[in-house]
Amino acid sequence: MAELFERLAPVARLAFFDKRGTGLSDRNVGIAPLEVRMDDAIVVMDACEMESASILGISEGGPMSLLMAATYREGVESLVLYGSALRGGHFGSH
């Protein structure tokens, strides 16, 4: 993934975020519903002053990315899913 991001960086502005409870965020926050995760992504876009973006949903970020693309069509230019699923697997029900 690092190589992909290194290749994208010269031609695109990249913004990353991890769901609540991972990365540098507070722990023990429980599993947030997809709508809350989507709102978190929109807050990041707003903070970065991005009116629209191409979204890469990786793993369990895929369902949230799909919801975001369907809900905020004007804010999602394109959508790429990687290693994701709508149902099944260990993350399909979150």
QUIJO-V506891 format. One record per backbone hydrogen bond with DSSP energy under -1.0 kcal/mol. CO is the residue of the C=O (numbers start at 1). NH is the residue of the N-H. If there is no record, write none. Layout:
# QUIJO-V506891
co->CO nh->NH
co->CO nh->NH
This chain:
# QUIJO-V506891
co->1 nh->5
co->2 nh->6
co->3 nh->7
co->4 nh->8
co->5 nh->9
co->8 nh->11
co->8 nh->12
co->19 nh->22
co->22 nh->25
co->33 nh->37
co->34 nh->38
co->35 nh->39
co->36 nh->40
co->37 nh->41
co->38 nh->42
co->39 nh->43
co->40 nh->44
co->41 nh->45
co->42 nh->46
co->43 nh->47
co->44 nh->48
co->45 nh->50
co->46 nh->49
co->53 nh->77
co->55 nh->80
co->57 nh->82
co->58 nh->61
co->59 nh->62
co->61 nh->65
co->62 nh->66
co->63 nh->67
co->64 nh->68
co->65 nh->69
co->66 nh->70
co->67 nh->71
co->68 nh->72
co->72 nh->75
co->75 nh->53
co->78 nh->55
co->80 nh->57
co->82 nh->59
co->91 nh->94
